[in-house]
Amino acid sequence: MALPTSKIVIYAALAGNSAIAVTKFAAAAVTGSAAMWSEAVHSLVDTGNQGLLLIGLWRANKPADARHPFGYGLQLYFYTFVVAVLIFGVGAVVSFLHGLEKVRHPHPLEHVWVNYLVLGIGLLFEGSVWLVAMRAFNVERSGRRWIKAVRSSKDPTVFTVLFEDTAALAGLVVALVGVFLASTFNLPILDGIASLMIGAILAATAFFLANESQSLLTGEAADHETRIGINRLARNEPGVVGLNQARTMHFGPSEVLVALSLDFEDSLPAGEVERIVTRLERKIKQAYPQVGVVFIEAQSFAADRRGGEVLPPEADEEAEIERRARTRH
């Protein structure tokens, strides 16, 4: 059975980071470079992060049970948040500490050629993993701009690996420049400054990933196009005279909960309302396979207003689009 794209990306990153972490630690021990120590810790943290993402994917695939009736999909978002915490708490902090120590107590680098060799190999490994992650991300974003694609993505595994490896490539370049300048001008303090810069790169990456994962973890709605499409299906269903409320929430990358409050024709018998609900649920799931559960409530518009609920903006927008279309014709 073929592996999902996200797992292929994670396995590629796991293999690459494991190999380069061992090499970097060996080089750091030989040369005494603070930047190389920071890069070694960075690769070690990334290796652990890929393991956590795999655990998150495994736990997210567990079937729903009595304790988790909507499944375990949110586990993936939790482990992604833990990855962000580790990048900052271990990677960034250790890099800062190594950098400060080297700045306060600079000492010349030894066997500089080892650093160049290892950093070159690291660029090769990390670049290969980055290309795999980029291809997967480009498929997912479907021509959308980077930031918009990340903001709207409900699968954090691909963009987490992509941003980790982007940070890794940036860190390697900074380490390479730092080692070169420190050895060329005999200013070992520059090696420490490079370590501080690597820490800053990791901290920025951790902040970005933490912000995205906490948004998913606390419950994001389906994308705008999906919400509009579901609203349209509900409004166009025979027997439905109004859409009172439309709520969606992701319980995982491909598991969406839909809750609708609909106003049905008053003359319809209960049996016909049940058939309409069944038919509408089937249409929604066929049009949007990521929808797993659909709850439909039959309630008049007046009763819904008395409940103090506010119509979602996307429903208002869809209604305005329809009103303008009728006006033009």
C-alpha positions as CSV (number, residue, x, y, z in Angstrom):
1,M,0.0,0.0,0.0
2,A,1.3,3.4,-0.9
3,L,2.2,5.8,1.9
4,P,0.3,9.0,2.3
5,T,2.3,12.1,1.0
6,S,2.7,13.5,4.5
7,K,4.3,10.3,5.8
8,I,6.7,10.2,2.8
9,V,7.8,13.7,3.6
10,I,8.3,12.9,7.3
11,Y,10.2,9.7,6.6
12,A,12.5,11.5,4.2
13,A,13.1,14.2,6.8
14,L,13.7,11.6,9.6
15,A,16.3,9.8,7.5
16,G,18.1,13.0,6.4
17,N,18.2,14.6,9.9
18,S,19.3,11.4,11.6
19,A,22.3,11.0,9.3
20,I,23.3,14.7,9.4
21,A,22.9,15.0,13.2
22,V,25.5,12.3,13.9
23,T,27.9,13.9,11.4
24,K,27.4,17.4,12.9
25,F,28.0,16.2,16.5
26,A,31.2,14.5,15.4
27,A,32.4,17.6,13.6
28,A,31.5,19.9,16.5
29,A,33.5,17.7,18.9
30,V,36.6,17.9,16.6
31,T,36.4,21.6,15.7
32,G,34.9,23.1,18.8
33,S,32.6,25.3,16.7
34,A,29.7,26.8,18.5
35,A,27.8,27.2,15.3
36,M,28.4,23.5,14.5
37,W,27.1,22.6,18.0
38,S,24.0,24.6,17.4
39,E,23.5,22.9,14.1
40,A,24.0,19.5,15.6
41,V,21.4,20.2,18.3
42,H,19.1,21.6,15.6
43,S,19.3,18.4,13.6
44,L,18.8,16.3,16.7
45,V,15.7,18.2,17.6
46,D,14.4,17.9,14.0
47,T,14.9,14.2,14.2
48,G,12.9,14.0,17.4
49,N,10.2,16.2,15.8
50,Q,9.7,13.9,12.9
51,G,9.2,11.0,15.4
52,L,6.6,13.1,17.2
53,L,4.8,13.9,14.0
54,L,4.7,10.1,13.2
55,I,3.2,9.5,16.6
56,G,0.7,12.2,16.0
57,L,-0.4,10.7,12.7
58,W,-0.7,7.2,14.3
59,R,-2.8,8.5,17.1
60,A,-4.9,10.6,14.9
61,N,-5.9,7.5,12.8
62,K,-7.4,5.7,15.8
63,P,-11.1,5.1,15.3
64,A,-13.7,7.1,17.3
65,D,-14.8,5.6,20.6
66,A,-17.0,6.5,23.6
67,R,-14.4,8.8,25.1
68,H,-13.6,10.5,21.8
69,P,-16.8,10.3,19.7
70,F,-15.4,12.6,17.0
71,G,-12.2,10.6,16.7
72,Y,-8.6,11.4,17.6
73,G,-7.8,13.7,14.7
74,L,-6.9,16.6,17.1
75,Q,-4.0,14.6,18.4
76,L,-2.0,15.5,15.3
77,Y,-2.5,19.2,16.0
78,F,-1.4,18.6,19.6
79,Y,1.9,16.9,18.6
80,T,2.5,19.6,16.0
81,F,2.3,22.2,18.9
82,V,4.7,20.0,20.9
83,V,7.1,20.1,18.0
84,A,7.0,23.9,18.0
85,V,7.7,24.0,21.7
86,L,10.7,21.7,21.3
87,I,12.1,23.8,18.5
88,F,12.1,26.8,20.7
89,G,12.7,25.1,24.1
90,V,15.6,22.9,23.0
91,G,16.9,24.1,19.6
92,A,16.7,27.9,20.0
93,V,17.7,28.0,23.7
94,V,20.7,25.7,23.3
95,S,21.8,27.7,20.3
96,F,21.6,30.9,22.2
97,L,23.5,29.4,25.1
98,H,26.3,28.1,22.9
99,G,26.5,31.4,21.1
100,L,26.7,33.4,24.3
101,E,29.4,31.2,25.7
102,K,31.5,31.5,22.5
103,V,31.0,35.3,22.4
104,R,32.1,35.6,26.1
105,H,35.0,33.1,25.8
106,P,36.0,33.0,22.1
107,H,38.6,30.4,21.1
108,P,40.1,29.6,17.7
109,L,38.5,26.9,15.6
110,E,40.4,23.7,14.9
111,H,40.3,21.6,11.7
112,V,38.1,24.1,9.9
113,W,38.0,21.9,6.8
114,V,35.9,19.4,8.8
115,N,33.2,22.1,9.3
116,Y,33.2,22.9,5.6
117,L,32.8,19.2,4.7
118,V,30.0,18.5,7.1
119,L,28.1,21.7,6.3
120,G,28.4,20.9,2.6
121,I,27.0,17.4,3.3
122,G,24.3,18.9,5.5
123,L,23.2,21.3,2.7
124,L,23.0,18.3,0.3
125,F,20.9,16.2,2.8
126,E,18.6,19.1,3.9
127,G,18.2,20.4,0.4
128,S,17.0,16.9,-0.8
129,V,14.5,16.7,2.1
130,W,13.4,20.3,1.4
131,L,12.7,19.5,-2.3
132,V,10.5,16.5,-1.2
133,A,8.6,18.7,1.2
134,M,8.2,21.5,-1.3
135,R,6.8,19.2,-4.0
136,A,4.2,17.9,-1.5
137,F,3.4,21.4,-0.3
138,N,3.0,22.7,-3.9
139,V,0.5,19.9,-4.6
140,E,-1.5,20.9,-1.5
141,R,-1.5,24.7,-2.1
142,S,-2.7,24.3,-5.7
143,G,-1.3,27.6,-7.0
144,R,-2.3,29.6,-4.0
145,R,0.2,32.0,-2.3
146,W,2.5,30.5,0.3
147,I,1.1,32.3,3.3
148,K,-2.5,31.8,2.2
149,A,-1.9,28.1,1.6
150,V,-0.3,27.7,5.1
151,R,-3.1,29.6,6.8
152,S,-5.8,27.6,5.1
153,S,-4.1,24.2,5.4
154,K,-5.6,21.7,7.8
155,D,-2.7,19.2,7.6
156,P,0.3,20.6,9.5
157,T,2.7,17.8,8.8
158,V,3.8,18.9,5.3
159,F,4.2,22.6,6.1
160,T,5.9,21.8,9.5
161,V,8.6,19.7,7.8
162,L,8.9,22.3,5.0
163,F,9.4,25.2,7.5
164,E,11.7,23.0,9.7
165,D,13.9,22.3,6.7
166,T,13.8,25.9,5.4
167,A,15.1,26.9,8.9
168,A,17.7,24.1,8.7
169,L,19.0,25.4,5.3
170,A,19.1,28.9,6.6
171,G,21.0,27.7,9.7
172,L,23.5,25.8,7.6
173,V,24.2,28.9,5.5
174,V,24.6,31.1,8.6
175,A,26.9,28.5,10.1
176,L,29.0,28.2,6.9
177,V,29.4,32.0,6.7
178,G,30.2,32.2,10.4
179,V,32.9,29.6,10.3
180,F,34.4,31.1,7.1
181,L,34.5,34.6,8.6
182,A,35.8,33.4,12.0
183,S,38.6,31.4,10.4
184,T,39.5,33.9,7.6
185,F,39.7,37.0,9.9
186,N,40.8,35.0,13.0
187,L,37.7,36.3,14.9
188,P,36.2,33.3,16.7
189,I,33.6,35.6,18.2
190,L,31.9,35.6,14.8
191,D,31.3,31.8,15.2
192,G,29.4,32.6,18.4
193,I,27.4,35.3,16.6
194,A,26.5,32.8,14.0
195,S,25.2,30.5,16.7
196,L,23.0,33.3,18.1
197,M,21.6,33.9,14.6
198,I,20.8,30.2,14.3
199,G,18.9,30.5,17.6
200,A,17.0,33.5,16.3
201,I,16.0,31.5,13.2
202,L,14.8,28.6,15.3
203,A,12.8,30.9,17.6
204,A,11.1,32.5,14.7
205,T,10.2,29.1,13.1
206,A,8.9,27.9,16.5
207,F,6.7,30.9,17.0
208,F,5.2,30.6,13.5
209,L,4.5,26.8,13.9
210,A,3.1,27.3,17.4
211,N,0.7,30.0,16.2
212,E,-0.6,27.8,13.3
213,S,-0.9,24.7,15.4
214,Q,-2.7,26.4,18.3
215,S,-5.3,27.8,15.8
216,L,-5.9,24.3,14.5
217,L,-5.9,22.8,18.0
218,T,-8.5,25.2,19.3
219,G,-10.9,24.5,16.4
220,E,-10.7,25.9,12.9
221,A,-13.7,26.0,10.5
222,A,-13.6,24.4,7.1
223,D,-12.2,26.6,4.3
224,H,-14.2,29.4,2.9
225,E,-15.1,27.6,-0.4
226,T,-16.3,24.5,1.5
227,R,-18.5,26.6,3.8
228,I,-20.1,28.5,0.9
229,G,-20.7,25.3,-1.0
230,I,-22.4,23.6,2.0
231,N,-24.6,26.7,2.5
232,R,-25.6,26.7,-1.1
233,L,-26.5,23.0,-1.0
234,A,-28.7,23.6,2.1
235,R,-30.4,26.6,0.7
236,N,-31.2,24.9,-2.7
237,E,-32.6,21.8,-1.1
238,P,-36.4,21.5,-1.9
239,G,-38.4,22.0,1.3
240,V,-35.8,24.2,3.0
241,V,-37.0,27.9,3.2
242,G,-34.0,29.3,5.1
243,L,-30.6,28.6,6.5
244,N,-30.4,29.9,10.1
245,Q,-27.0,28.7,11.2
246,A,-24.0,26.9,9.5
247,R,-21.1,25.8,11.7
248,T,-18.1,23.7,10.7
249,M,-15.0,22.5,12.6
250,H,-12.0,20.4,11.7
251,F,-11.3,17.5,13.9
252,G,-8.3,16.5,11.8
253,P,-6.9,17.2,8.3
254,S,-9.7,15.2,6.6
255,E,-12.4,15.1,9.3
256,V,-15.0,17.9,9.3
257,L,-18.0,18.3,11.5
258,V,-21.0,20.2,10.0
259,A,-23.9,21.6,12.1
260,L,-26.8,23.2,10.3
261,S,-30.0,24.9,11.6
262,L,-32.6,24.9,8.8
263,D,-36.0,26.4,8.5
264,F,-38.3,23.9,6.7
265,E,-41.7,24.5,5.1
266,D,-44.3,24.4,7.9
267,S,-46.6,22.2,5.8
268,L,-44.1,19.4,5.5
269,P,-44.9,16.2,7.5
270,A,-42.2,14.9,9.8
271,G,-41.4,12.0,7.5
272,E,-40.7,14.3,4.6
273,V,-38.4,16.4,6.8
274,E,-36.5,13.3,7.7
275,R,-36.1,12.3,4.0
276,I,-34.9,15.8,3.2
277,V,-32.3,15.7,6.0
278,T,-31.0,12.3,4.8
279,R,-30.8,13.5,1.2
280,L,-29.0,16.7,2.1
281,E,-26.5,14.9,4.3
282,R,-25.7,12.5,1.5
283,K,-25.2,15.4,-1.0
284,I,-22.9,17.2,1.4
285,K,-20.7,14.2,2.0
286,Q,-20.6,13.4,-1.7
287,A,-19.6,17.0,-2.6
288,Y,-17.1,17.2,0.3
289,P,-15.6,13.9,1.2
290,Q,-13.7,15.4,4.2
291,V,-17.1,15.9,5.9
292,G,-17.5,13.0,8.4
293,V,-20.5,14.0,10.6
294,V,-23.5,16.2,9.7
295,F,-26.0,17.4,12.3
296,I,-29.1,19.1,11.0
297,E,-31.6,20.9,13.3
298,A,-35.1,21.8,12.2
299,Q,-35.9,25.2,13.6
300,S,-37.8,28.3,12.5
301,F,-35.9,31.5,11.8
302,A,-37.7,33.4,14.6
303,A,-36.9,30.7,17.2
304,D,-33.3,30.7,16.1
305,R,-33.1,34.5,16.5
306,R,-34.6,34.2,20.0
307,G,-31.8,31.9,20.9
308,G,-29.4,34.9,20.5
309,E,-27.3,33.2,17.7
310,V,-25.6,35.3,15.0
311,L,-25.7,34.3,11.4
312,P,-22.1,33.4,10.3
313,P,-20.5,35.9,7.9
314,E,-20.1,33.4,5.1
315,A,-23.9,32.7,5.1
316,D,-24.6,36.5,4.9
317,E,-22.1,36.7,2.0
318,E,-23.7,33.9,0.1
319,A,-27.1,35.4,0.6
320,E,-25.8,38.8,-0.7
321,I,-24.3,37.1,-3.8
322,E,-27.7,35.4,-4.5
323,R,-29.6,38.7,-4.0
324,R,-27.3,40.6,-6.4
325,A,-27.6,37.8,-9.0
326,R,-31.5,38.0,-8.8
327,T,-31.3,41.8,-9.1
328,R,-29.2,41.6,-12.3
329,H,-31.7,39.3,-13.9
